[in-house]
Structures are given as structure tokens and as C-alpha cells.
Amino acid sequence: MRVLKQVLAVAAAGLVGSRAVAAVQDDPWLTLLLGTATAVAALLAYQWVVRRTERRDVTELARAGAGTRIVRGTLVGFAMFAAVIVTIALLGGYHVHGLGSVTGVVGLFGFMAAAAVTEELLFRGLLFRLVEERLGTWLSLLVTGVLFGLIHLANPDASVWGATAITIEAGFMLAACYAATRTLWVPIGLHFGWNFAAGGIFSVVVSGNGESKGLLDATMSGPTLLSGGDFGPEASLYTVLAGLALTVVFLGLAHRRGRIVPRRRPVDAPAADVTVS
């Protein structure tokens, strides 16, 4: 019941905001305003419901150092996507034809901020964290990563391969990022930096949601394993490999910092036999 209340509170804030943003997408400045407002509302809803149901300080959203952590995550996400696009371009799968829409960048900033904040609060802040308390880091990463991939099957040009790619490169990677940092600000920044680079700068399809009108006028071509096809470059094999590499890096950091949570042993489970002969 506690988990349900938490998920519903954050999801409600995100759902209302996302519908408002979708309704004004033709107005980039209004999209920026409503997208930012949605992100703030989701953060406030998360903090309120966690304090109310868990009776604790919301340390994963501590204000101290929040700005630095968001910037750090954003730079990592942006750099990761830029590296993928450069690789695809060198292999002939990404083509720039000129400048796109500057005002489009403004609207996409708000849209991506709302999506990144809401999804990270739900999947890493609530689901990963709460499942981890019971099942430990490894199983929680697996379960919530798969769930994150599955919800992307609802997107317009979704595919089983696209959802699988999202599971590996984003579901696992963002959970590992949270495990390593134990703050939501870094994965929020990483998620935003990735999405904004994709749609707002490089103007490619983001998770099967159609072409974005960002800063560059660009197109993609080539086989799905290179370009990602209709789902966008997130379904490219090179993106999967990049996400997998970053997942390993974050899990290594989590291990070194002693932040890997073991699976909880049932209260009535017999203790291990430690008799010394």
C-alpha cells in the first residue's frame, strides 16, 4: 500500500503535467514553462509522499550539491549520446543538412526535463530503491530495468528490439548510476542530457516517438543495428554497447564505494551453520 501511494502521487503529477505539455507542443515557450513546472511538481510530490509514508529525510534529493550533480549527470548523458552519434555518422548512418529549429530547442528542453524527472523519480527513486530493500541491488537492477524497457513498447514506433535496447542501455545504466551515487540528481541529469542531446541538438527520433525538430536538420539511414531504424538511435547496437559500458563503470563504482545492497534474508530463515570442528 505504501509503494502504491508513492507511485500514484508521483505518476499523477507527471501525467497531468505531460498531458498539459502535449497539448501546447506547438508553442515552444509554453512547452518550456509547463515542462519545467511538471518537473518541479513531480519533485515536490515525491518529497511529500516519501516524507509522509517513510517518515525520513529525502536524502536522495538533498539540496546540498544538487546543481553540481545535475550538471555532472547532464554532461555525462550528453557526451555519451554525442559519442554514439559521431560513431554512427562516421559509419554513414547520420547526415546533417544544415540548421534546424532554434525555437524547437526551447520546447524540447521543457519536454525532456519533464520526462527525465518523472521517469527517474518513478523508476529509480521509488521502484529500484524499494525493490532493492528486499531483493538487493542485482535483482532490483534486473527487474526495474526490464520494466523500464517494457513501458517503451507503448511508444508509436516501438519494437521488441527497441525495448530490449532501452532495458540494457538505459534501464540498467540509470539504475547503476543511482546505485553508485545514491542521489537522484545525477541520473536525472544523465537522463535529461541524453534525451535533450538526441532530440534538442541532433534532431533524431527519441524512443520511437517520431522525428524531433531540434538544432540540426538531420536524417538517419542504414540498417537497424546501425541507425536504430524507426525507433531511433537508441536501438542502435552502438548505443547498447555504450550504455552497457557505462553500466559496468557505475557498478564498479558502487562496488568500490560499498553501495551494493545484498538480498535481504527472510526473518524466519535459518542462520548459516558456523560450527567449527
Secondary structure, 3 states (H helix, E strand, C coil): CHHHHHHHHHHHHHHHHHHHHHHCCCCHHHHHHHHHHHHHHHHHHHHHHHHHHHCCCCHHHCCCCHHHHHHHHHHHHHHHHHHHHHHHHHCCCEEEEEECCHHHHHHHHHHHHHHHHHHHHHHHHHHHHHHHHHHHHHHHHHHHHHHHHHHHHHCCCCCHHHHHHHHHHHHHHHHHHHHHHCCCHHHHHHHHHHHHHHHHHCCCCCCCCCCCCCCEEEEECCCHHHHCHHHCHHHCHHHHHHHHHHHHHHHHHHHHCCCCCCCCCCCCCCCCCCCCC
